[in-house]
Amino acid sequence: MDWLVEGDLRRFARDGYLVVPDVVPDPLLAAVDLRVGGLLDDVPPAEGTGGPGPNLWFPPRARLLSCDRVLRDSPALGVAEELVAPYSLDHAFDHIQIATTVPPFHHVPGGPHIDGHRPGPDAPASFTLLAAVFLTDQRASHSGNLWVWPGSHLDHQRLFLDRGTDALKATGGHATLLQPPVQLSAPVEVKGGRGDLLLAHFLLGHNKGGNTGPQVRRTIYYRLAVPGHADRWASTFLDPWTEYLPVRRALAA
């Protein structure tokens, strides 16, 4: 049974992201709680900054098997693949990200970025889809929510068409730091509960928000790619639906 209907595909096309509720059952999350808790005990974030300790937040997948099971043993990966069928999805890199935000962290991001852009001759470290599973409730504002700029995946497409696919390398992926800066829509905080699944297009601008709530925010991030993405990454910058055939069909319907 499909989780996503045509309206979801159209909303993903318009906004660049979806939150799908109640995807991951709690027994899988409980195993992750124990593992992440141990990692945090080893290298705790600096209190009041929300900042991570070194080498903690992108551990190799082999160190986070419980996080990998959240992706594979729940419907999460299958839901994500509904956006790219008949392609499949797998990890683009040999890591899984654990993101935490320790309160109090009073931060309002000034602008977004997209991942993988660095100065130098190498191609951007791009992928197809960012997936995230919430380990903590993030339904309230300023609870460590990810901030996104809806529609910015299309703004970035236009930027790359106008200025080339390396346009964001010098600014580390920040379109608002260009001269002239790219004008984006107003940001929103992504809200969801424990076990909900966020699916976001690689080109969607995003950033970390503050946390003034009562608990440490915890989220698992997976950077996923379809087979052959490394050979066609430039095409996906110029046409965001290159690897999203169901979304392209929904737009054409």
N, C-alpha and C positions, 0 to 999 in steps of 0.2 A: 504494500500500500504506500502510495506517495504521500509524503508529508507536506509538500509544497503544491499549491494550486496556481493557476495562471495569474491570479492577482498578486501572489507573492513574487512571481517572476517579474511582473511589471513594476512592482514596488522596488525590487532589487535593481532593475534597470534605471529607475528614476533616482533613487537615493544612494545606491551603491552598497547597501547593507540590509540585513534582516536579522531580527532576533526571533528564534524559534523556541517556544517555551517547553519545559519539561521533557527534554530529550535524553538526559543522562540520569539513570536511577541512582539513588543515594548510596547503595552498597559500593558501587564503583568509586564514588566521590569520597567515601569514608576511607578507603585505602589510600587515596591521594592525600587526604588530610594528614594522615600519619607521616607520609613521606615528606611532604612539604614542611610540616612542623619540624621534622628532624633537620632539614636543610636550613630553616630559619634559626634554629637553635645553634647551628654551627657558625653561621655568619649572619647575625642579625642586622637589619638595616639601622642606620643612624637615626635615633629617635628625633622626631620633629622635622625630618627632611624628606621622608618617603624615599630616600635614595638607597639603592641596593649596595650590598657588599660585592667585592670583586669575584668574578667567575661563578657566581651562584645562579644567575637568572637565565642562563642559556646552557644548562648542562647537556652533555651528550644524551641521546635517547636511551642508551644502554643503562644510564643511571636513573631513568624515570620510566621504568616499565609500567608502573601503575598509571601514569599519565597516558602512555601509549594505549593501554587497555581502555581508558575512558573514551578514546577516539574510536577504537576498533571493535570493542565488545558492547558498545551502545549503538543506537541508530545514528550517531553523530556523523560518521564518515559517509554513510549512505545518504543522509539528508544533504550534505555538502555536494555529493556527486549528482544529485538531482539538478544542480545548476549547470553542470558541465557534460552531462550524458551526450553521446556514448563514451566520452572519456572517463577514465578513472582518476583518482587523486591519491597522492602519497606525499610524504614529507619532502620538501624541497631541499632541506639542509639536515645535517646530522645533529639537530638539537631540538629541544622543546623549551619554550619560554615559560617561566613562572614569574608572574608580575604581582607585586605586592605594593600597597600604599599604606604606610603607617601614620595614623593620626597623632597629633594634629598636623596636617599638611595643607596650608592655606595657599592654594595655587590655582590660578585661572590661566590656561594656556593662551598665548597671544596669537597663535596660528598653528596650522597643521604641518605634518610632513608625510611623505610616503617613504617606505623602507628601502634600504639597499643602495642609496646614492652616496657616493664618495668621490672626492677629487681623484684624478688619475686616469690612466688609459683603460682600465678594466671596465667591462660591461657592468651595469647595475646588477646587484644581487636580487633579481626579481623573482616572483613566483606568481601563481594564479590567484590564490584565495587565502585570506587570513580567517582562520576559524578560532573561536575562543569559547571556553566553557567556564561559567561563573562558579566559583567555589563558595562565594559568599553572596549574601543578598545585596544587590545594588539597585534596588527600586527607588531609593530616595536620592535626591540631588546631593552632590558633594560627598558621596560615599566611596570615593576612589574611582568613579566611573570613567570609562574611556570616553573622550570627546571626539565626535566626528563632524565633518563638514558635508552635509548631504549634497549630492550632485557633484562633488569635487572630482570624482573619477572622470566625469565628462569635461570638467574644466582642465584637468591635467591632460586629457587626450588632445584638447584644442591647443594647449601649450606645446605639446610635443609635435603636433602637426605644424605649428607656426615656427618653432625655434629649434626643433631637432630633438632626438631622443636622449641626448646628453645634457639637456637644458638645466637639469636640477643637480648635476654632479657638484658644481662649485658651491652650492648652498646646502648640501647634505639632505636634499629632498624637500626643502622648504620653498614653495612657490611664492609665498608672500615676502620673501627676502630678495627676490629678483628685482631688477630695475628695468622697466617698471614692474611693480608687483602684480601678481594675478589676483583679480578680485573674486572672492568666494562668497558663498552664502553664509548666513549666520550658523554657528556651530550648535550642536545639541549634545546632551549627555546621553549615552547609551544606558538604558535601564533594563534590568532583568533580575531574576531570582536564581538561587542555587540550582544548578542543573540545566539552566537555559543555555542555548547555543547561539552565538553570534557568528554570522557569515558576512564577510566584508571583501569587496573587490580590492585587489592589490593597489589599484590607483586611487582608492579613497583616502583623502587626507584625514589624519587622526592625530591625537596627542593625549597625554596623560593629564587627568584632572586631579584636583585636590581631594582631601578626605578629612572632613570635620566630624565624621560619624563616630560611633562607639567601638568599632572593631577594625582590625586590619583587613584591608581589601585584598582578596586573592583571586587570581584569574590564570587559567592555563591558556597559552596561545600556541597555535599550530600554524606553521607556514607551509601551505600545501601547493603542489604543482601537478599539472597533467603531464603525461609522458611527452617528451620532446620539447618542453617549454624552453629549455636553454637554447634551443636552435631557432625559436620563433619569438623570443622575448620582444624584439623591436616591433614586430607586427602587433603584439598585444598592447603596446603603448599607443599605437596609431589607430587601432580598432579594438576597443575594449571588449568586444563580444567574440573575438577570434576563438577563444576557448570556451565560450558560454553559448553553445548552440541552442539549448532550450530557451534562454533569455532572448536570443535573436529571433527565434520563431514567435515568442510571445509578443515581441514588439511589432512583428510583421502581421500578426493576426488581426 
